[in-house]
Amino acid sequence: MKVLDEQARLQHYRELMEEARHRFDILDSIMNNAAQLDVRFVREICFLQFRYLCEIVALACLLAQGDFTKRLLTTYEADKIINRLHKLNPHLYPQPCRVAVENGQTNVIGLSHQSNYLTRGDIPKLWGQCGNVLHLSPLDKALKPRPDKASSLSDVRVWFEKITALLNEHLLVIVENKKALVVNMYAPYFHGRPAVNLLNFEITTQPSL
C-alpha cells in the first residue's frame, strides 16, 4: 500500500485537472475541423482524448481516496478503477457544483440532480465506445461496413458536453458530510488555471418549494 500526504495529493490532483483542461482545448479545436479532415479521423482524435479524460477522472478519484493498494496502483482501465473505488467509498466520484462566496462564507451547492454530466455509470459506456472507435482489430470488425455514426460528430459533442459539465466546477466528497475537494477548472483568482481546495464542511438541505 502506498500513501501520499495531503499536500502531495492536492498537487497531483491539480496537475490532472490542468491536463484535462488542455484536452478540453484540443477537443474544442478539433471538433471545429478547420483542417477539413475526414470526419472518421476527427472522431478518432476526439475519442482518444475521451479515453485519456476517463483515465483522468479515475485517477483523480484514486488520489482523493488516498490509500493505494497494489491492485489499484497497477490497474489502468478507468471503469475498473471507478468500480473498485465505489466499493470502498460510494461517494467518491465528482459531481458538478456551484460555489458561492457571501460575507466571507463559502457555500457549495451540489448539482448531482442534473442529468447532463458524465455520471459514474457513463464511464464504462464511454470507455467501451473509445475502444470500439480506436481499434481496427479484430479482422471481422475491419471487414464490416462502418456504422453511419462514423461520419457524424453528434455523439462526440454529447460526450464533450457531459465531461465538461462534470469537471468545469466540481465537488468530490472524501468523507461524507465532512471533507471534500472543490475544484474550479478556470479559477479567475488563479489566473484562469485549475484551483483545487480542500474544504471541511457541513451538508445542509434546502427547504422544498
N, C-alpha and C positions, 0 to 999 in steps of 0.2 A: 504494500500500500504506500502511495506517495501523498504527501500533504504539502500544500503551498500555504504560506501565510497570507493573511487577508489582503495586504497591500499588493503583493505579487499577483494575486488572483484578479484584483481590480485592474491592474495594469494590463494583464493579458486579455481581460475582457474588453478593455478599451481598444486594444490593438485589433482584436477580432472585429469590433464594430467599425473601426477605421477601414479595414479590408472590405467589409460588407458595403460600406459607403462607396468605395471605389468601384465595386462590382455593380452597384446600382447605376453609377455613371456609365459604365460600359454598356449595360443593358439599355439604358435610355438612349445612348448614342446609336447602338447597332440596330435597334428597332426602327429608327428613322430611315435606315438603309440608304444613306446618302451615296454610298458607293455602288448602289444598284446591283447588289449581289443577288444570285438566285435565292429565293426565299428558303429553300431547303438548307442552305449554308447559314443563313441568318438564324434559323431555328436551332441549328446545331450549336452555334456560338452562344445563343441565349440559354439553351438547356445546360450547356457546360457551366455557365455562371450560376444557374439554379442549383446544380449539383454541389458546387462549392458553397453556395449560400445555405443549403441544407446542412452541410457539414459545419458551417459556422454556427448555426443555431444549436446544433447538437453539442459542439464543443463549448459554446457559451454556457449551456445548461450544466455541463460537466464541471466547468470551472466554478460556477456558482455553488455546486454541491460540495466541492472542496476536498473530499476524500476519494482518491482514485485507486480502485482495485486494479490488479494486473489485467483482469479481464476487460475492464473498461478502457484502460490505457492502450490496449492493443487492438481494440475494435475500431474499424474505420467506417462501417456502414452507419449512416446517420439515423436511420429508422431503428436499428438495434440499440444504439446508444440511448435514444429517446425512450424506447420501451423499457429498457433496464432501469433507467433513472426514475421512470414513473413508478416502478415498483418500490423504489427506495423513498421517494417523496412525490406523491401525486400532484403537488402544487408546483413542481419545479419545471415550469415551461413559461416562456414570456407571454404576456398579454398586453395588448395596446392600452395606453393610459393617457390621461391628460394631467399635467402638473400645473397647479395654480398657486401663486405665492401672494398671500394677502396679510398685511400687517405683520410681516416677518414670519408668518407661519406657512409652511409648505403643505399643501393638500394634494394628495394623489388620488385620482379618480380612475378606477379600473374600467375598461370598456370591453370586457370579455363578452358582453351580451351582443356586441356587434358581430355580424356574420361575414364581413368582407376581409378578414385577415387570415393568415396561414395558421390553422389550428394544429394541435398535436396530431390529430387524425389525418391531416393533409400531408404530413411529412412522408409517410410511406407511399402515398399516392404519387407525390411529385418525384420522390426518389426513384420509384419504378418507372415513371414516364421518362425521366432523364436517361435511364438505362436503355429504354426502347429506342429513343431518338439517337443516342450516341453510339450504338453498336450496330454494325452491319451484320455481324455473325449472329446465329449460325446460317449456313448456306440456304436452308429452306426459307428463312426470313428474307435473305437477299434476293431470292428468286421471285418473291411475291410482288405484285403491283404495290406501289407506295400508296398509303391511305390519302384521302382527299385533304385531310388537315395538314399534310406535309407541305402544301402550297399556301398555307394561311398562318397568320401570326395572332389570331384571335385568342387561342389558349395561352400563348406566351404573354399577352397583355394581361389576361386574368391572373396568371401566376405572379406576374410582376406587381400588380396592384395588391395582391394578397400579402406578399412578403414585405413590401414597403409599408403597408398598413400595420403589419406586426411589429417591425423593428424601428420605424422612424422615431417613435416615442413609446417606450415600453417599460413595464414593471415585471420583475422576476422575483417571486417570493422564495426566500431561502428558508425562513422559519415562519410558519403560518401565524398571521396576526402580530408578528414581532419584528421581522427583519426582511428587507428586500433591497434589490438593486433597482434604481430608477435611472433610465437611460434616455438621453436625447441625442439623436444621431447628428443633428445640426444645431448644436447649442450656441445661441448668439453670444453668451458670456464666455464662450470658449473658442472664439474666432471661427464659428461655424463648423467646428470639429466635434466628434462624439464626446459627450460628457457622461461619466458613469459615477453615480453617487450611491453610497450605502446608507440607507435610512432605517432607523428604528421607529416604529410607528404603531398606531392602533387602528384597527379597521372599524369604521363607523358606518352604519346603514342609514341611508336617507329615507325619510318617510315616503310612503307611496302616495301618489297624487290621485 
